[in-house]
């Protein structure tokens, strides 16, 4: 496949030598995609087959961290299954594969060599791995690591009140709650950002933090923010695992974001190892329990293949954190997707949080000079009755502008 030939990560195996992990890039060898005949299969049978594909473990010593197959449902009805191990991919990489798959398929339909449609990659993932291990970069990581040790010492992860007792070990079972920012609300958001020269992320993260405070009263809370971590142009079109989780300790409204953005290169796993040298609680994610991300690539979740009617099939989600709050850019709207552990929360609690988030966003955009304490709280649940009253008198506009200033310094 052209994708595999272009990206070494898709043909890399992993081994150990004297306790050190090594990447082994395998030479490209053309191969046929496995076709599984499922003609006449029910929808449940298809889902079971896809589930088996997704849950079959990789042996990374003998096979690359991705596999593909085509499930044939009929003469003109097929499902392309692509399963990837997280060690070789991230959300940005999925976008690259999605874009190049469409481009290469179009070229093949026209009898054109697919790889002739793209420029050769300037570097491969192994080059990035070598760069990370250079002495100068190792010294920079150590400097950043010292910052994170100071910053996160004694920190408390942002969290919500649980509806259910926390199991000793979470299974990863998850549910998803979806919502939309559309119509007048989306237009007001776009106009607000343009008028005040702030990013969509600045506005939505401010609203998320206000929402969390209103539910918990927690002034010191650490929130995980996924960052692409592709701060070199050579990495923009490269498939591989680059994403990093930035821990934002929010004390008195974003007082730490400036320094955090200057210390984003050190891998999250190294921070965990330094702060939790004795191991971690298997029922909890280290350092952060809630994450918040805004994804501005409009093509995520959509693909166009020449001469084909193509659409994504939804697969069951896994809870990597207690709550993941994702917002995706769409066509003149935004789509929210909340992935949460159903072993900890009832659906009504997540619905309530989203209702408060949307009300805070709506009121803040309409009356940005009003103190956030005046924004009506809708969707309140009985278990939050004892949360301290919200007395912050700072207008939401000032909070957003502060967030913007700190993020861009």
PEHUHU-V173931 format. One record per residue. N is the residue number from 1. SS is DSSP state (@ for helix, = for strand, . for the rest). PSI is psi in radians with two decimals (none if undefined). Layout:
n:N ss:SS psi:PSI
n:N ss:SS psi:PSI
This chain:
n:1 ss:. psi:2.53
n:2 ss:@ psi:-0.65
n:3 ss:@ psi:-0.78
n:4 ss:@ psi:-0.63
n:5 ss:@ psi:-0.64
n:6 ss:@ psi:-0.68
n:7 ss:. psi:1.96
n:8 ss:@ psi:-0.51
n:9 ss:@ psi:-0.51
n:10 ss:@ psi:-0.04
n:11 ss:@ psi:0.62
n:12 ss:= psi:2.33
n:13 ss:= psi:2.97
n:14 ss:= psi:2.45
n:15 ss:= psi:3.11
n:16 ss:= psi:2.49
n:17 ss:= psi:2.03
n:18 ss:. psi:0.70
n:19 ss:. psi:0.07
n:20 ss:= psi:2.25
n:21 ss:= psi:2.38
n:22 ss:= psi:2.52
n:23 ss:= psi:2.41
n:24 ss:= psi:1.90
n:25 ss:= psi:2.08
n:26 ss:. psi:2.55
n:27 ss:. psi:2.59
n:28 ss:. psi:2.29
n:29 ss:. psi:2.09
n:30 ss:. psi:2.44
n:31 ss:. psi:2.75
n:32 ss:. psi:2.52
n:33 ss:. psi:2.34
n:34 ss:= psi:2.31
n:35 ss:= psi:2.14
n:36 ss:= psi:2.11
n:37 ss:= psi:1.99
n:38 ss:. psi:0.56
n:39 ss:. psi:2.28
n:40 ss:. psi:0.03
n:41 ss:. psi:2.57
n:42 ss:. psi:2.92
n:43 ss:@ psi:-0.69
n:44 ss:@ psi:-0.70
n:45 ss:@ psi:-0.67
n:46 ss:@ psi:-0.79
n:47 ss:@ psi:-0.67
n:48 ss:@ psi:-0.70
n:49 ss:@ psi:-0.75
n:50 ss:@ psi:-0.66
n:51 ss:@ psi:-0.70
n:52 ss:@ psi:-0.72
n:53 ss:@ psi:-0.75
n:54 ss:@ psi:-0.55
n:55 ss:@ psi:-0.11
n:56 ss:. psi:2.09
n:57 ss:. psi:2.68
n:58 ss:. psi:2.52
n:59 ss:. psi:1.62
n:60 ss:. psi:-0.16
n:61 ss:. psi:-0.42
n:62 ss:. psi:-0.21
n:63 ss:. psi:2.59
n:64 ss:. psi:2.89
n:65 ss:. psi:0.52
n:66 ss:= psi:2.65
n:67 ss:= psi:2.59
n:68 ss:= psi:2.64
n:69 ss:= psi:2.77
n:70 ss:= psi:2.16
n:71 ss:= psi:2.03
n:72 ss:= psi:1.95
n:73 ss:= psi:-0.42
n:74 ss:= psi:-3.13
n:75 ss:. psi:-0.63
n:76 ss:. psi:0.47
n:77 ss:= psi:1.91
n:78 ss:= psi:2.71
n:79 ss:= psi:2.16
n:80 ss:= psi:2.07
n:81 ss:= psi:2.16
n:82 ss:= psi:2.05
n:83 ss:= psi:2.25
n:84 ss:= psi:2.42
n:85 ss:. psi:2.47
n:86 ss:@ psi:-0.26
n:87 ss:@ psi:-0.29
n:88 ss:@ psi:0.08
n:89 ss:. psi:2.90
n:90 ss:. psi:-3.10
n:91 ss:@ psi:-0.70
n:92 ss:@ psi:-0.73
n:93 ss:@ psi:-0.66
n:94 ss:@ psi:-0.70
n:95 ss:@ psi:-0.68
n:96 ss:@ psi:-0.83
n:97 ss:@ psi:-0.74
n:98 ss:@ psi:-0.81
n:99 ss:@ psi:-0.79
n:100 ss:@ psi:-0.55
n:101 ss:@ psi:-0.79
n:102 ss:@ psi:-0.73
n:103 ss:@ psi:-0.79
n:104 ss:@ psi:-0.64
n:105 ss:@ psi:-0.74
n:106 ss:@ psi:-0.74
n:107 ss:@ psi:-0.75
n:108 ss:@ psi:-0.66
n:109 ss:@ psi:-0.48
n:110 ss:. psi:0.11
n:111 ss:. psi:0.40
n:112 ss:. psi:2.48
n:113 ss:. psi:2.06
n:114 ss:@ psi:-0.78
n:115 ss:@ psi:-0.21
n:116 ss:@ psi:-0.19
n:117 ss:@ psi:-0.09
n:118 ss:. psi:2.71
n:119 ss:. psi:2.56
n:120 ss:. psi:2.53
n:121 ss:. psi:2.34
n:122 ss:. psi:-0.55
n:123 ss:. psi:2.94
n:124 ss:. psi:3.03
n:125 ss:@ psi:-0.58
n:126 ss:@ psi:-0.55
n:127 ss:@ psi:-0.70
n:128 ss:@ psi:-0.73
n:129 ss:@ psi:-0.70
n:130 ss:@ psi:-0.74
n:131 ss:@ psi:-0.71
n:132 ss:@ psi:-0.48
n:133 ss:. psi:0.01
n:134 ss:. psi:2.62
n:135 ss:@ psi:-0.73
n:136 ss:@ psi:-0.72
n:137 ss:@ psi:-0.63
n:138 ss:@ psi:-0.68
n:139 ss:@ psi:-0.68
n:140 ss:@ psi:-0.72
n:141 ss:@ psi:-0.69
n:142 ss:@ psi:-0.69
n:143 ss:@ psi:-0.78
n:144 ss:@ psi:-0.62
n:145 ss:@ psi:-0.69
n:146 ss:@ psi:-0.66
n:147 ss:@ psi:-0.85
n:148 ss:@ psi:-0.59
n:149 ss:@ psi:-0.72
n:150 ss:@ psi:-0.78
n:151 ss:@ psi:-0.68
n:152 ss:@ psi:0.04
n:153 ss:. psi:2.12
n:154 ss:. psi:0.17
n:155 ss:. psi:2.74
n:156 ss:. psi:2.21
n:157 ss:= psi:2.45
n:158 ss:. psi:2.39
n:159 ss:. psi:2.87
n:160 ss:. psi:2.87
n:161 ss:. psi:2.33
n:162 ss:. psi:2.53
n:163 ss:. psi:-0.33
n:164 ss:. psi:2.67
n:165 ss:. psi:2.44
n:166 ss:. psi:2.15
n:167 ss:. psi:2.78
n:168 ss:. psi:-0.73
n:169 ss:. psi:2.21
n:170 ss:. psi:2.45
n:171 ss:. psi:-0.28
n:172 ss:. psi:0.00
n:173 ss:= psi:2.31
n:174 ss:= psi:2.75
n:175 ss:= psi:2.85
n:176 ss:= psi:2.30
n:177 ss:= psi:2.24
n:178 ss:= psi:2.60
n:179 ss:= psi:2.97
n:180 ss:= psi:2.57
n:181 ss:= psi:1.81
n:182 ss:. psi:3.12
n:183 ss:@ psi:-2.40
n:184 ss:@ psi:-0.64
n:185 ss:@ psi:-0.75
n:186 ss:@ psi:-0.74
n:187 ss:@ psi:-0.68
n:188 ss:@ psi:-0.68
n:189 ss:@ psi:-0.84
n:190 ss:@ psi:-0.75
n:191 ss:@ psi:-0.70
n:192 ss:@ psi:-0.80
n:193 ss:@ psi:-0.72
n:194 ss:@ psi:-0.77
n:195 ss:@ psi:-0.73
n:196 ss:@ psi:0.04
n:197 ss:. psi:0.89
n:198 ss:. psi:2.79
n:199 ss:. psi:2.76
n:200 ss:@ psi:-0.67
n:201 ss:@ psi:-0.77
n:202 ss:@ psi:-0.77
n:203 ss:@ psi:-0.88
n:204 ss:@ psi:-0.61
n:205 ss:@ psi:-0.67
n:206 ss:@ psi:-0.81
n:207 ss:@ psi:-0.69
n:208 ss:@ psi:-0.75
n:209 ss:@ psi:-0.72
n:210 ss:@ psi:-0.74
n:211 ss:@ psi:-0.81
n:212 ss:@ psi:-0.73
n:213 ss:@ psi:-0.70
n:214 ss:@ psi:-0.46
n:215 ss:@ psi:-0.46
n:216 ss:@ psi:-0.41
n:217 ss:. psi:0.18
n:218 ss:. psi:2.05
n:219 ss:. psi:-0.49
n:220 ss:= psi:1.83
n:221 ss:= psi:2.37
n:222 ss:= psi:2.17
n:223 ss:= psi:2.40
n:224 ss:= psi:2.29
n:225 ss:= psi:2.00
n:226 ss:= psi:2.33
n:227 ss:= psi:2.55
n:228 ss:. psi:-0.58
n:229 ss:. psi:0.56
n:230 ss:. psi:1.20
n:231 ss:. psi:0.33
n:232 ss:. psi:2.41
n:233 ss:@ psi:-0.56
n:234 ss:@ psi:-0.29
n:235 ss:@ psi:-0.13
n:236 ss:. psi:-0.57
n:237 ss:. psi:0.35
n:238 ss:. psi:2.23
n:239 ss:. psi:2.25
n:240 ss:. psi:3.03
n:241 ss:. psi:1.81
n:242 ss:. psi:-0.45
n:243 ss:. psi:2.48
n:244 ss:= psi:2.65
n:245 ss:= psi:2.00
n:246 ss:= psi:2.23
n:247 ss:= psi:1.94
n:248 ss:= psi:1.93
n:249 ss:= psi:1.93
n:250 ss:= psi:1.87
n:251 ss:= psi:2.11
n:252 ss:. psi:0.88
n:253 ss:. psi:1.44
n:254 ss:. psi:0.54
n:255 ss:. psi:-0.04
n:256 ss:. psi:0.02
n:257 ss:@ psi:-0.61
n:258 ss:@ psi:-0.94
n:259 ss:@ psi:-0.62
n:260 ss:@ psi:-0.72
n:261 ss:@ psi:-0.36
n:262 ss:. psi:0.00
n:263 ss:. psi:0.76
n:264 ss:. psi:-0.12
n:265 ss:. psi:-0.52
n:266 ss:. psi:2.28
n:267 ss:. psi:2.49
n:268 ss:@ psi:-0.67
n:269 ss:@ psi:-0.58
n:270 ss:@ psi:-0.64
n:271 ss:@ psi:-0.77
n:272 ss:@ psi:-0.79
n:273 ss:@ psi:-0.63
n:274 ss:@ psi:-0.71
n:275 ss:@ psi:-0.40
n:276 ss:. psi:1.11
n:277 ss:. psi:-0.39
n:278 ss:. psi:0.11
n:279 ss:. psi:3.12
n:280 ss:. psi:2.78
n:281 ss:. psi:2.08
n:282 ss:. psi:-0.24
n:283 ss:. psi:-0.05
n:284 ss:. psi:2.63
n:285 ss:. psi:2.48
n:286 ss:. psi:2.42
n:287 ss:. psi:-0.75
n:288 ss:. psi:2.49
n:289 ss:. psi:-0.34
n:290 ss:= psi:2.44
n:291 ss:= psi:2.70
n:292 ss:= psi:2.23
n:293 ss:= psi:2.50
n:294 ss:= psi:2.18
n:295 ss:= psi:1.99
n:296 ss:. psi:0.03
n:297 ss:. psi:1.94
n:298 ss:. psi:-0.38
n:299 ss:. psi:-0.12
n:300 ss:. psi:2.23
n:301 ss:. psi:0.08
n:302 ss:. psi:2.49
n:303 ss:. psi:2.47
n:304 ss:. psi:2.07
n:305 ss:. psi:2.25
n:306 ss:. psi:2.29
n:307 ss:. psi:0.04
n:308 ss:. psi:2.60
n:309 ss:. psi:1.82
n:310 ss:. psi:2.51
n:311 ss:. psi:2.71
n:312 ss:. psi:2.49
n:313 ss:. psi:2.32
n:314 ss:. psi:2.33
n:315 ss:. psi:2.68
n:316 ss:. psi:2.41
n:317 ss:. psi:2.78
n:318 ss:= psi:2.38
n:319 ss:. psi:1.84
n:320 ss:. psi:-0.45
n:321 ss:. psi:3.02
n:322 ss:. psi:-0.83
n:323 ss:= psi:2.27
n:324 ss:= psi:2.15
n:325 ss:= psi:1.84
n:326 ss:= psi:2.44
n:327 ss:= psi:2.21
n:328 ss:= psi:2.44
n:329 ss:= psi:2.37
n:330 ss:= psi:-2.94
n:331 ss:. psi:1.84
n:332 ss:. psi:0.62
n:333 ss:= psi:3.06
n:334 ss:= psi:2.56
n:335 ss:= psi:2.17
n:336 ss:= psi:2.44
n:337 ss:= psi:2.02
n:338 ss:= psi:1.97
n:339 ss:= psi:2.14
n:340 ss:= psi:2.69
n:341 ss:= psi:2.06
n:342 ss:. psi:0.03
n:343 ss:. psi:-0.19
n:344 ss:. psi:-0.57
n:345 ss:. psi:2.57
n:346 ss:. psi:2.70
n:347 ss:@ psi:-0.62
n:348 ss:@ psi:-0.54
n:349 ss:@ psi:-0.73
n:350 ss:@ psi:-0.69
n:351 ss:@ psi:-0.69
n:352 ss:@ psi:-0.74
n:353 ss:@ psi:-0.75
n:354 ss:@ psi:-0.67
n:355 ss:@ psi:-0.74
n:356 ss:@ psi:-0.71
n:357 ss:@ psi:-0.87
n:358 ss:@ psi:-0.67
n:359 ss:@ psi:-0.70
n:360 ss:@ psi:-0.74
n:361 ss:@ psi:-0.84
n:362 ss:@ psi:-0.87
n:363 ss:@ psi:-0.68
n:364 ss:@ psi:-0.63
n:365 ss:@ psi:-0.63
n:366 ss:@ psi:-0.64
n:367 ss:. psi:1.20
n:368 ss:. psi:-0.29
n:369 ss:. psi:-0.15
n:370 ss:. psi:2.50
n:371 ss:= psi:2.52
n:372 ss:@ psi:-0.40
n:373 ss:@ psi:-0.29
n:374 ss:@ psi:-0.11
n:375 ss:. psi:2.19
n:376 ss:. psi:2.47
n:377 ss:. psi:1.88
n:378 ss:. psi:2.68
n:379 ss:. psi:0.34
n:380 ss:. psi:2.48
n:381 ss:. psi:2.66
n:382 ss:@ psi:-0.63
n:383 ss:@ psi:-0.20
n:384 ss:@ psi:0.21
n:385 ss:. psi:-0.51
n:386 ss:. psi:0.05
n:387 ss:. psi:2.35
n:388 ss:. psi:2.53
n:389 ss:. psi:2.60
n:390 ss:. psi:1.93
n:391 ss:. psi:0.14
n:392 ss:. psi:2.11
n:393 ss:. psi:0.06
n:394 ss:. psi:2.24
n:395 ss:= psi:2.55
n:396 ss:@ psi:-0.52
n:397 ss:@ psi:-0.76
n:398 ss:@ psi:-0.64
n:399 ss:@ psi:-0.73
n:400 ss:@ psi:-0.76
n:401 ss:@ psi:-0.62
n:402 ss:@ psi:-0.75
n:403 ss:@ psi:-0.77
n:404 ss:@ psi:-0.79
n:405 ss:@ psi:-0.77
n:406 ss:@ psi:-0.60
n:407 ss:@ psi:-0.46
n:408 ss:@ psi:-0.13
n:409 ss:. psi:none
